[in-house]
């Protein structure tokens, strides 16, 4: 695991520490979770775009009615 150093306003850091304490975790863990969420979001977007590209050949030929789209 790699360590990094960040700079932020003292008040901002103190508020973040309070938030972490309320969630029974550390500021370090909150930051790690944030990094995971950011990278997962980018990957999910890439996977979605790839899927849409693979399915671009699908053409329904017409617009469906509201009832048809809600049929179960």
ChimeraX attribute file (.defattr): number of C-alpha atoms within 10 A of each C-alpha:
attribute: neighborCount
match mode: 1-to-1
recipient: residues
	/A:1	3
	/A:2	3
	/A:3	4
	/A:4	5
	/A:5	4
	/A:6	4
	/A:7	6
	/A:8	7
	/A:9	7
	/A:10	9
	/A:11	9
	/A:12	10
	/A:13	13
	/A:14	12
	/A:15	11
	/A:16	16
	/A:17	17
	/A:18	15
	/A:19	15
	/A:20	17
	/A:21	12
	/A:22	10
	/A:23	11
	/A:24	9
	/A:25	13
	/A:26	16
	/A:27	18
	/A:28	11
	/A:29	11
	/A:30	16
	/A:31	13
	/A:32	11
	/A:33	11
	/A:34	12
	/A:35	11
	/A:36	11
	/A:37	12
	/A:38	10
	/A:39	10
	/A:40	12
	/A:41	11
	/A:42	11
	/A:43	12
	/A:44	11
	/A:45	11
	/A:46	12
	/A:47	12
	/A:48	12
	/A:49	12
	/A:50	12
	/A:51	11
	/A:52	12
	/A:53	10
	/A:54	10
	/A:55	10
	/A:56	9
	/A:57	8
	/A:58	8
	/A:59	7
	/A:60	7
	/A:61	6
	/A:62	6
	/A:63	8
	/A:64	10
	/A:65	9
	/A:66	8
	/A:67	8
	/A:68	9
	/A:69	9
	/A:70	8
	/A:71	7
	/A:72	5
